[in-house]
Amino acid sequence: MNYDYIIVGAGIGGLSAGLNLAFNKKKVLILEKNSLPGGIVTTIKKGRFEFDTSLYDLLDYGSEEHIGSLQRIFKKFGLDIDTISIPYNIRIKSLDEKFDEVMKGDIDDWILRLEELYSGSMSTFRSLLPVLKEIDEALNLLKKGKKDSLKDFPNFIKYLDKNAYEALVDLNLPTETIHVLGYLWIEIGSPLNKLSFIDFAEFMYKYIFKRPVALANKNIDFTLKLVNRFQELGGKIYYRSWVKEIRNLGEKQEVVLEDGTSYQAKEVICNLPERYVIKNLIKEDYPFLNQKENARTLSMNGLVVYLGLNKSYQDLKLYNYRYYEFQNLNSMTNMKSMKEFYHHTIEAIVPNIVNEKASPKNTTILVLKTLYNDAPWNKINASNYYQIKNDLAKSLIEEFELAFNIDIKEYIEEMVVATPFTFKKFTNRSNGSIFGPMRLGYDNSINRLISYKEEGIPHLSFVGEASIFGGGLDNAIYSGYYITEQLLKEERRND
Ligand SMILES: Cc1cc2nc3c(=O)[nH]c(=O)nc-3n(C[C@H](O)[C@H](O)[C@H](O)COP(=O)(O)OP(=O)(O)OC[C@H]3O[C@@H](n4cnc5c(N)ncnc54)[C@H](O)[C@@H]3O)c2cc1C
């Protein structure tokens, strides 16, 4: 059977690419190695708990009044996604600097509080907001290929080559305020001095102006909904289909599964990291791709502990949606301590705060996450894996209890622990990284956006977090849409 497009991987990026192509009446086949769609966005059932593995904050979805890009895309496909707006309710604690604050209310409340703490925050933060907006507008033009209009965006030009730390200093934000804002770095996976200001500004803009949402239903319900719509639009999806090779036959591309079955299409779209595709799936050598891949840095990997607690969040005194604990707030120095297995950087999420249906009545789900900057997992082997995994999970729980003075251990009814090996096995990411390749230094999304066509493999494109826009659901979904829009435009030009 011949297809117009074959997509390798039914992660969220692959699904969004499939939806757009099927919506445009293309013959599309998605090949997925697992038995379920969604990749890292899935749901694990244990006892009476259903743990969502990801998707606690969906950015760029927006509200009814301020529709974000994702909402617009889903609506175009005829999809209504039930979402719940997430109130800012974040407790941030830094051990070294004795910083312990709850960021609540709206952005003006934050600004007021920051001004009380660090004089000068209010005026500088307020002057940062239009800069964020300007950068978002300039990026949107760039996505539409309108490079010439960028001259009308002086801040975009000014900060194009600056990292987030340099730019925020240049904008005169007090150093302490920069570090507090920098707590967001952990979501993006890069310390402020390595992160391009443009990427930081884009993230901040979405975070502040389009407000994150949570899904009203489970991860798996969401991904199955996308699959159902894809199938209604005529798309085909085969599960348990592990792609082992992609062959360039000139006019056609052939995708071969591990059992030898093959399918052909004009174009192949990979919902996988380029690194994995170059090493494992294609035979041709593309030196420029190796160079590009060598310049790419994978984001941190992590340990995630999903806990089902047999008490309500009110009784447990888990009052905040998100908790962050840092050794110190300075992302640049904090990052260094994360080379060790045992460090003091934790992120915790209590989904019940925004969604009463997250777990059965009078129970709570608590998700604890800690990230690692590189090395320690390389030292693990089959003989010490389970011991280390259990020790780390235990220490993460104790660290959280100690940091926030909340007892949880005795209320644990169910527990699931995911290590970088779990994520690696499930999705084929090489180090089990949480957010794919980081947008660092030269490898920022502007350069990726400008160069992806020239530096590509003929008839092969990439979507998902390893694509142009980086990690996170919003970027993975958007990349699926954006890349297929470009392919469709090219098709129309060639017709
Ligand atoms: C614990 C955790 C929490 C997170 N929380 C959030 C959050 O709150 N908000 C947010 O925006 N982001 C969050 N993220 C990040 C987000 O989940 C990812 O950025 C996003 O899901 C990546 O999607 P993707 O489509 O790029 O890739 P993946 O999910 O990696 O999908 C790739 C797919 O390809 C399949 N595949 C791989 N190799 C093959 C092969 N050879 N043949 C066939 N199929 C193959 C895999 O099975 C998988 O289904 C979180 C991530 C983690 C780990």
The ligand as a Tripos MOL2 file, in Angstrom:
@<TRIPOS>MOLECULE
LIG
   53    58     1     0     0
SMALL
NO_CHARGES

@<TRIPOS>ATOM
      1 C1          7.4130   13.4970   33.7430 C.3       1 LIG1
      2 C2          7.1780   14.4690   32.6280 C.ar      1 LIG1
      3 C3          6.3210   15.5370   32.8310 C.ar      1 LIG1
      4 C4          6.1080   16.4470   31.7970 C.ar      1 LIG1
      5 N1          5.2320   17.4680   32.0010 N.ar      1 LIG1
      6 C5          4.9840   18.3310   31.0160 C.ar      1 LIG1
      7 C6          4.0310   19.3760   31.2050 C.ar      1 LIG1
      8 O1          3.3820   19.4980   32.2380 O.2       1 LIG1
      9 N2          3.8470   20.2510   30.1790 N.ar      1 LIG1
     10 C7          4.5220   20.1370   28.9980 C.ar      1 LIG1
     11 O2          4.3070   20.9630   28.1010 O.2       1 LIG1
     12 N3          5.4150   19.1510   28.7770 N.ar      1 LIG1
     13 C8          5.6570   18.2380   29.7650 C.ar      1 LIG1
     14 N4          6.5460   17.2260   29.5620 N.ar      1 LIG1
     15 C9          7.2290   17.1290   28.2640 C.3       1 LIG1
     16 C10         6.3090   16.5390   27.1980 C.3       1 LIG1
     17 O3          5.6470   15.4130   27.6910 O.3       1 LIG1
     18 C11         7.1150   16.1550   25.9610 C.3       1 LIG1
     19 O4          7.8410   17.2990   25.5310 O.3       1 LIG1
     20 C12         6.2360   15.7050   24.7900 C.3       1 LIG1
     21 O5          5.2850   14.7670   25.1980 O.3       1 LIG1
     22 C13         7.1190   15.1090   23.7040 C.3       1 LIG1
     23 O6          6.3390   14.6020   22.6840 O.3       1 LIG1
     24 P1          6.9800   14.0230   21.3620 P.3       1 LIG1
     25 O7          5.8710   13.8120   20.4070 O.co2     1 LIG1
     26 O8          8.0960   14.8530   20.9140 O.co2     1 LIG1
     27 O9          7.7180   12.6490   21.7320 O.3       1 LIG1
     28 P2          7.4750   11.2420   22.4340 P.3       1 LIG1
     29 O10         6.4640   11.3130   23.5000 O.co2     1 LIG1
     30 O11         8.8530   10.8020   22.7960 O.co2     1 LIG1
     31 O12         6.9070   10.2950   21.2850 O.3       1 LIG1
     32 C14         7.6990    9.5350   20.4020 C.3       1 LIG1
     33 C15         6.9030    8.3200   19.9420 C.3       1 LIG1
     34 O13         7.6490    7.6040   18.9580 O.3       1 LIG1
     35 C16         7.5500    6.2060   19.2300 C.3       1 LIG1
     36 N5          8.7340    5.5410   18.6540 N.ar      1 LIG1
     37 C17        10.0250    5.7080   19.0270 C.ar      1 LIG1
     38 N6         10.8450    4.9610   18.2530 N.ar      1 LIG1
     39 C18        10.0410    4.3280   17.3700 C.ar      1 LIG1
     40 C19        10.3000    3.4240   16.2970 C.ar      1 LIG1
     41 N7         11.5410    3.0470   15.9640 N.pl3     1 LIG1
     42 N8          9.2370    2.9340   15.5930 N.ar      1 LIG1
     43 C20         7.9540    3.3130   15.8950 C.ar      1 LIG1
     44 N9          7.6600    4.1670   16.9020 N.ar      1 LIG1
     45 C21         8.6930    4.6810   17.6160 C.ar      1 LIG1
     46 C22         7.5260    6.1350   20.7460 C.3       1 LIG1
     47 O14         7.0060    4.8920   21.1870 O.3       1 LIG1
     48 C23         6.6240    7.3310   21.0820 C.3       1 LIG1
     49 O15         5.2670    6.9750   21.0680 O.3       1 LIG1
     50 C24         6.7810   16.2900   30.5540 C.ar      1 LIG1
     51 C25         7.6280   15.2050   30.3550 C.ar      1 LIG1
     52 C26         7.8270   14.2970   31.3700 C.ar      1 LIG1
     53 C27         8.7260   13.1180   31.1330 C.3       1 LIG1
@<TRIPOS>BOND
     1     1     2 1
     2     2     3 ar
     3     2    52 ar
     4     3     4 ar
     5     4     5 ar
     6     4    50 ar
     7     5     6 ar
     8     6     7 ar
     9     6    13 1
    10     7     8 2
    11     7     9 ar
    12     9    10 ar
    13    10    11 2
    14    10    12 ar
    15    12    13 ar
    16    13    14 ar
    17    14    15 1
    18    14    50 ar
    19    15    16 1
    20    16    17 1
    21    16    18 1
    22    18    19 1
    23    18    20 1
    24    20    21 1
    25    20    22 1
    26    22    23 1
    27    23    24 1
    28    24    25 2
    29    24    26 1
    30    24    27 1
    31    27    28 1
    32    28    29 2
    33    28    30 1
    34    28    31 1
    35    31    32 1
    36    32    33 1
    37    33    34 1
    38    33    48 1
    39    34    35 1
    40    35    36 1
    41    35    46 1
    42    36    37 ar
    43    36    45 ar
    44    37    38 ar
    45    38    39 ar
    46    39    40 ar
    47    39    45 ar
    48    40    41 1
    49    40    42 ar
    50    42    43 ar
    51    43    44 ar
    52    44    45 ar
    53    46    47 1
    54    46    48 1
    55    48    49 1
    56    50    51 ar
    57    51    52 ar
    58    52    53 1
@<TRIPOS>SUBSTRUCTURE
     1 LIG1         1 GROUP 0 **** ****
